[in-house]
Amino acid sequence: MQRNTIQKNSSKAHGDKTIFFVQKSPALAGAQKALLRLARSINGWSPILITSKDGWLTEECKSNGIPVIVHPFPSSRSLEARLIGNRLFARSVAKQCRNHSSDYSLVHGNDHIQSLTSLAIAHALKAPSIVSLRTSRMEQRDFFKYGCHRHARIVAVGHELYRHAGQWYPSSQLRLIEDGIDAGEINPHPICAQAFPRSVLVLGSAEPNKGWRDVVDALAHLEAQGQGADIEFVFLGNDCGKDVYKAVGAERLKTFRIRHLPVTRVFQDTVRAFELAIHPSHMESFGLALIETLAAGVPVLSSRTGAAGRVIDSPDFLFEPRNIKELAAKISGLLKDFSTAPTMVSQAQDIIRRRYCTSRTAAEYTRIYDETIGLNT
């Protein structure tokens, strides 16, 4: 059996208020990056991560002086065994949490998948809990199956999730808080290419709902119309164990070229090597990769998902998700006239500065934390 471990930073001073973040997977992904930014930015609360194993997130937390509790999370197919496992898990974790004693404690699950374990830990600590809803494909049955309604506060990360959750469970417990990025991540020197680039980045992953195949379908459509060109499309993200070239049907293409890059720890440095990105996702609760790419100074042609329609002001850079012909038409239009790209990025960055910075996100969470424990009613 894996030994339960807790890693502390000797310079960490216990405050009067402690927030325990529950995030099962420490792997590099949008939810983990959003959590790290929040943990680094909240004021008046001492953050501690509870996770299942070491990984990218634990490394980043430790480098930022954030204590980490590592404990294998329970897993079982049957509901009864899962609930028993949660109770045993929570008791063991709670013993380690008490090493970080404070006047007030709060447990925060970072998605509905973490809801039941968060509730169990909160019960063992006799502390209130909140949960953030992040999964764009979440359904009503998931909301209740994972006990999201049992938390003192429910945060929807994205307008669509907020609307759906409000229909499932109309309650003053529900709040909308979108993710943010650090102000220092906004590149003050956006890409200023005047012509369509010879290499284009495609954001997402090989999961079908991320829309990678839609891009190839659109390129095949352009080739059939005689608009093919010697342009490389670089798919950046998790291959999900698939051969990306085959998964997207790249063998159909005659002139356009396809390449894959795996997930990178230096995302913004990677995207800055490109002068255009495509974000073809079918559904997003928020779309952090889109915001990060625009902040890096790179124009993005995006499906109207998540925050895209609120951060991109130019119709030349938006298309309806799954609409292959519209995506092809937008690529064709940019091939002919790319002159509006610099203005599009500058406008998007202005919106990001006003609406999507971590400082604003952290302030909103801090108010909810204080409200939940009765310090801001």
C-alpha positions as CSV (number, residue, x, y, z in Angstrom):
1,M,0.0,0.0,0.0
2,Q,1.2,3.5,-0.8
3,R,2.3,5.4,2.3
4,N,0.3,8.5,3.1
5,T,2.5,11.5,2.9
6,I,2.3,15.2,3.7
7,Q,4.9,17.7,2.4
8,K,5.3,21.0,4.3
9,N,7.2,24.1,3.5
10,S,9.0,25.3,6.6
11,S,8.3,28.9,5.8
12,K,4.6,28.3,5.7
13,A,2.9,30.2,8.5
14,H,-0.6,29.0,9.6
15,G,-3.1,31.7,9.2
16,D,-6.5,32.1,10.9
17,K,-8.3,30.6,7.8
18,T,-7.3,27.5,5.9
19,I,-8.7,26.4,2.5
20,F,-8.2,22.7,1.6
21,F,-8.3,22.3,-2.2
22,V,-9.3,18.8,-3.3
23,Q,-8.0,17.8,-6.7
24,K,-7.6,14.1,-7.4
25,S,-5.4,14.3,-10.5
26,P,-2.3,16.4,-10.3
27,A,-1.6,16.1,-14.1
28,L,-1.1,19.2,-16.2
29,A,-4.5,20.4,-17.5
30,G,-6.8,23.4,-17.4
31,A,-8.5,22.7,-14.1
32,Q,-5.1,22.2,-12.4
33,K,-3.7,25.4,-13.8
34,A,-6.7,27.4,-12.8
35,L,-6.4,25.9,-9.2
36,L,-2.7,26.7,-9.0
37,R,-3.4,30.4,-10.0
38,L,-6.1,30.7,-7.4
39,A,-4.1,29.1,-4.6
40,R,-1.2,31.5,-5.3
41,S,-3.5,34.6,-5.3
42,I,-6.1,34.2,-2.5
43,N,-5.7,36.7,0.3
44,G,-6.3,35.9,3.9
45,W,-6.5,32.2,3.4
46,S,-3.8,29.6,3.8
47,P,-4.1,27.1,0.8
48,I,-3.4,23.4,1.1
49,L,-3.7,20.9,-1.7
50,I,-5.2,17.4,-1.2
51,T,-4.4,15.1,-4.1
52,S,-3.9,11.4,-5.0
53,K,-0.3,11.3,-6.0
54,D,2.7,13.4,-7.0
55,G,2.6,15.2,-10.4
56,W,2.8,18.5,-12.1
57,L,0.4,20.2,-9.6
58,T,2.2,19.0,-6.5
59,E,5.6,20.1,-7.9
60,E,4.2,23.6,-8.7
61,C,2.5,23.9,-5.3
62,K,5.6,22.9,-3.4
63,S,7.7,25.4,-5.4
64,N,5.2,28.1,-4.4
65,G,5.3,27.1,-0.7
66,I,1.9,25.5,-0.7
67,P,1.7,22.4,1.5
68,V,0.5,19.2,-0.2
69,I,-1.3,16.2,1.3
70,V,-0.9,13.1,-0.9
71,H,-3.2,10.2,-0.3
72,P,-4.6,7.6,-2.7
73,F,-8.2,8.5,-3.5
74,P,-10.9,5.8,-3.1
75,S,-12.2,4.1,-6.2
76,S,-15.1,1.6,-6.5
77,R,-17.8,0.8,-9.0
78,S,-20.5,0.2,-6.4
79,L,-22.1,3.1,-4.6
80,E,-22.0,1.4,-1.2
81,A,-18.3,0.6,-1.4
82,R,-17.5,4.1,-2.7
83,L,-19.3,5.7,0.3
84,I,-17.4,3.4,2.7
85,G,-14.1,4.2,0.9
86,N,-14.9,7.9,1.1
87,R,-15.4,7.7,4.9
88,L,-12.2,5.8,5.5
89,F,-10.3,8.1,3.1
90,A,-11.7,11.2,4.8
91,R,-10.7,10.1,8.3
92,S,-7.2,9.4,7.3
93,V,-6.8,12.7,5.4
94,A,-8.5,14.7,8.2
95,K,-5.8,13.6,10.6
96,Q,-3.2,15.2,8.3
97,C,-5.4,18.3,7.8
98,R,-5.5,18.9,11.5
99,N,-1.8,19.5,11.5
100,H,-2.7,22.7,9.8
101,S,-5.0,23.9,12.5
102,S,-6.7,27.3,12.2
103,D,-9.7,29.1,13.5
104,Y,-11.6,28.5,10.3
105,S,-11.3,25.7,7.8
106,L,-13.1,25.2,4.4
107,V,-12.9,22.4,1.9
108,H,-13.1,23.3,-1.8
109,G,-13.6,20.5,-4.4
110,N,-12.2,21.6,-7.8
111,D,-14.9,19.9,-9.9
112,H,-18.0,17.7,-9.4
113,I,-15.8,14.6,-9.6
114,Q,-14.2,15.8,-6.4
115,S,-17.6,16.6,-4.8
116,L,-18.2,13.4,-2.7
117,T,-14.7,13.2,-1.4
118,S,-14.8,16.9,-0.5
119,L,-18.0,16.4,1.4
120,A,-16.5,13.4,3.3
121,I,-13.4,15.4,4.3
122,A,-15.5,18.4,5.3
123,H,-17.7,16.1,7.5
124,A,-14.6,14.6,9.1
125,L,-13.3,18.1,9.8
126,K,-16.7,19.5,10.8
127,A,-16.0,22.2,8.3
128,P,-18.2,23.7,5.5
129,S,-17.5,23.0,1.8
130,I,-17.9,24.4,-1.6
131,V,-17.6,22.8,-5.1
132,S,-16.6,24.3,-8.5
133,L,-18.4,22.9,-11.5
134,R,-16.0,22.7,-14.5
135,T,-17.0,19.9,-16.8
136,S,-18.8,21.2,-19.8
137,R,-20.6,17.8,-20.5
138,M,-21.9,17.6,-17.0
139,E,-25.6,16.6,-16.8
140,Q,-28.3,16.9,-14.2
141,R,-27.9,13.4,-13.0
142,D,-24.2,14.0,-12.4
143,F,-25.0,17.1,-10.4
144,F,-27.1,15.1,-7.9
145,K,-25.2,11.8,-8.1
146,Y,-22.1,13.6,-6.9
147,G,-24.0,15.5,-4.2
148,C,-23.1,18.9,-5.6
149,H,-26.3,20.4,-4.0
150,R,-25.1,19.4,-0.6
151,H,-22.3,22.0,-0.5
152,A,-22.7,25.3,1.3
153,R,-21.8,27.1,-2.0
154,I,-21.7,25.9,-5.6
155,V,-19.6,27.8,-8.1
156,A,-20.1,27.4,-11.9
157,V,-17.0,28.2,-14.0
158,G,-18.8,29.4,-17.1
159,H,-22.1,30.9,-18.1
160,E,-23.6,27.7,-19.7
161,L,-22.9,25.6,-16.6
162,Y,-24.3,28.4,-14.4
163,R,-27.5,28.5,-16.5
164,H,-27.8,24.7,-16.5
165,A,-27.1,24.3,-12.7
166,G,-29.7,27.1,-12.0
167,Q,-32.3,25.0,-13.8
168,W,-31.3,21.8,-12.0
169,Y,-31.1,23.4,-8.6
170,P,-32.4,27.0,-8.3
171,S,-30.7,28.3,-5.1
172,S,-28.9,31.2,-3.7
173,Q,-26.0,28.8,-3.1
174,L,-25.1,29.0,-6.8
175,R,-22.6,31.5,-8.0
176,L,-20.8,32.3,-11.3
177,I,-17.0,32.7,-11.2
178,E,-14.9,32.4,-14.4
179,D,-11.3,31.5,-14.4
180,G,-8.5,34.0,-14.9
181,I,-4.8,34.3,-15.7
182,D,-2.1,36.3,-14.0
183,A,-1.7,39.8,-15.3
184,G,2.0,39.1,-16.0
185,E,1.0,36.4,-18.5
186,I,-0.4,39.0,-20.9
187,N,2.1,39.6,-23.6
188,P,2.4,43.4,-24.2
189,H,3.7,42.7,-27.7
190,P,1.0,40.8,-29.7
191,I,1.8,38.9,-32.9
192,C,1.4,41.4,-35.7
193,A,1.5,39.3,-38.9
194,Q,-0.2,40.8,-41.8
195,A,-0.5,37.6,-43.9
196,F,-1.9,34.2,-43.2
197,P,1.0,32.2,-41.5
198,R,2.6,29.0,-43.0
199,S,2.2,27.2,-39.7
200,V,-1.0,27.2,-37.6
201,L,-1.6,25.9,-34.1
202,V,-4.7,23.9,-33.3
203,L,-5.6,23.8,-29.6
204,G,-7.3,21.0,-27.6
205,S,-6.8,17.3,-27.5
206,A,-7.6,14.1,-29.4
207,E,-10.9,13.8,-27.5
208,P,-13.7,13.9,-30.1
209,N,-15.5,16.8,-28.4
210,K,-12.4,19.0,-28.8
211,G,-13.0,19.2,-32.6
212,W,-9.6,18.3,-34.0
213,R,-11.2,16.2,-36.8
214,D,-13.4,19.2,-37.7
215,V,-10.3,21.1,-38.6
216,V,-9.2,18.4,-41.0
217,D,-12.7,18.1,-42.4
218,A,-12.7,21.8,-43.1
219,L,-9.2,21.6,-44.8
220,A,-10.4,18.7,-46.9
221,H,-13.4,20.8,-47.9
222,L,-11.1,23.7,-49.0
223,E,-8.9,21.3,-51.0
224,A,-12.0,20.1,-52.8
225,Q,-12.7,23.7,-53.8
226,G,-9.1,24.1,-55.0
227,Q,-8.0,26.2,-52.1
228,G,-5.3,23.9,-50.7
229,A,-2.0,25.4,-49.7
230,D,1.4,24.4,-48.3
231,I,0.4,25.2,-44.8
232,E,1.2,23.1,-41.7
233,F,-1.4,22.7,-38.9
234,V,0.2,21.7,-35.6
235,F,-2.2,20.0,-33.2
236,L,-1.1,20.8,-29.6
237,G,-2.4,18.7,-26.8
238,N,-3.0,15.2,-25.3
239,D,-3.1,12.5,-27.9
240,C,-5.3,10.4,-25.5
241,G,-3.4,7.3,-26.5
242,K,-4.3,7.7,-30.2
243,D,-2.4,8.1,-33.4
244,V,-3.4,11.7,-34.1
245,Y,-2.7,11.5,-37.8
246,K,-5.2,8.6,-38.2
247,A,-7.7,9.9,-35.6
248,V,-8.2,13.1,-37.5
249,G,-8.2,11.5,-40.9
250,A,-5.2,13.4,-42.1
251,E,-4.5,10.9,-45.0
252,R,-7.2,12.7,-46.9
253,L,-5.2,15.9,-47.3
254,K,-3.1,16.5,-50.3
255,T,-1.6,19.9,-49.8
256,F,-2.2,20.9,-46.2
257,R,0.1,19.2,-43.7
258,I,-0.6,17.9,-40.2
259,R,1.7,17.5,-37.1
260,H,1.2,16.8,-33.4
261,L,2.9,18.3,-30.4
262,P,2.3,16.7,-26.9
263,V,1.1,18.6,-23.8
264,T,3.8,21.1,-22.7
265,R,4.7,22.7,-19.4
266,V,5.7,25.9,-21.2
267,F,2.3,26.4,-23.0
268,Q,2.6,30.2,-23.6
269,D,6.2,30.0,-24.8
270,T,5.1,27.3,-27.2
271,V,2.1,29.2,-28.6
272,R,4.1,32.4,-29.1
273,A,6.0,30.5,-31.9
274,F,2.8,30.7,-34.0
275,E,1.0,33.6,-35.6
276,L,-2.5,32.0,-35.6
277,A,-4.3,29.3,-33.5
278,I,-7.6,27.5,-34.0
279,H,-9.8,26.5,-31.1
280,P,-12.3,24.1,-32.6
281,S,-13.9,22.7,-29.4
282,H,-17.5,21.5,-29.5
283,M,-18.2,22.5,-25.9
284,E,-16.3,24.4,-23.1
285,S,-17.4,25.4,-19.7
286,F,-14.9,28.3,-19.9
287,G,-12.0,27.7,-22.3
288,L,-8.8,28.5,-20.4
289,A,-6.5,27.5,-23.3
290,L,-8.2,30.1,-25.5
291,I,-7.6,32.8,-22.9
292,E,-4.0,31.8,-22.4
293,T,-3.3,31.9,-26.2
294,L,-4.9,35.3,-26.7
295,A,-3.0,36.6,-23.6
296,A,0.2,35.3,-25.3
297,G,-0.5,37.7,-28.1
298,V,-1.6,35.0,-30.7
299,P,-4.9,35.6,-32.7
300,V,-7.4,32.7,-32.4
301,L,-10.1,31.5,-34.7
302,S,-12.5,29.9,-32.2
303,S,-15.8,28.1,-32.0
304,R,-18.4,30.0,-30.1
305,T,-17.9,28.0,-26.9
306,G,-17.2,29.0,-23.3
307,A,-15.9,32.6,-23.1
308,A,-15.0,32.8,-26.8
309,G,-18.0,35.0,-27.8
310,R,-17.3,37.4,-24.9
311,V,-13.6,37.8,-25.4
312,I,-13.4,37.8,-29.2
313,D,-15.1,40.8,-30.7
314,S,-14.4,40.1,-34.4
315,P,-16.9,37.8,-36.3
316,D,-14.0,36.9,-38.7
317,F,-12.5,34.9,-35.8
318,L,-15.7,33.0,-34.6
319,F,-17.6,30.1,-36.0
320,E,-20.4,27.8,-34.7
321,P,-19.1,24.5,-33.2
322,R,-19.3,21.4,-35.4
323,N,-20.1,23.6,-38.5
324,I,-17.5,22.4,-40.9
325,K,-18.5,24.6,-43.8
326,E,-18.4,27.8,-41.7
327,L,-15.0,26.8,-40.3
328,A,-13.7,26.3,-43.8
329,A,-15.2,29.6,-44.9
330,K,-13.5,31.5,-42.0
331,I,-10.2,29.9,-42.8
332,S,-10.7,30.8,-46.4
333,G,-11.5,34.4,-45.5
334,L,-8.4,34.7,-43.4
335,L,-6.3,33.2,-46.1
336,K,-7.4,36.0,-48.3
337,D,-7.2,38.8,-45.7
338,F,-5.4,38.5,-42.4
339,S,-5.0,42.2,-41.8
340,T,-7.5,42.3,-38.9
341,A,-5.6,39.9,-36.7
342,P,-3.5,42.4,-34.8
343,T,-6.5,44.5,-33.9
344,M,-8.5,41.4,-32.9
345,V,-5.7,40.3,-30.4
346,S,-5.4,43.8,-28.9
347,Q,-9.1,44.0,-28.3
348,A,-9.2,40.6,-26.8
349,Q,-6.3,41.4,-24.4
350,D,-8.1,44.5,-23.2
351,I,-11.1,42.3,-22.3
352,I,-8.9,39.8,-20.6
353,R,-7.3,42.5,-18.5
354,R,-10.7,43.8,-17.4
355,R,-12.6,40.5,-16.9
356,Y,-10.3,37.5,-16.8
357,C,-7.4,38.2,-14.5
358,T,-6.6,35.9,-11.5
359,S,-6.8,38.9,-9.1
360,R,-10.5,39.3,-9.9
361,T,-11.2,35.6,-9.7
362,A,-9.4,35.2,-6.4
363,A,-11.2,38.2,-4.9
364,E,-14.6,36.7,-5.8
365,Y,-13.6,33.3,-4.3
366,T,-12.3,35.0,-1.2
367,R,-15.7,36.8,-0.7
368,I,-17.5,33.4,-1.0
369,Y,-15.1,31.7,1.4
370,D,-15.6,34.4,4.0
371,E,-19.3,34.4,3.4
372,T,-19.5,30.6,3.8
373,I,-17.8,30.6,7.2
374,G,-20.0,33.5,8.3
375,L,-17.4,36.3,8.2
376,N,-19.0,38.2,5.4
377,T,-22.8,37.9,5.6
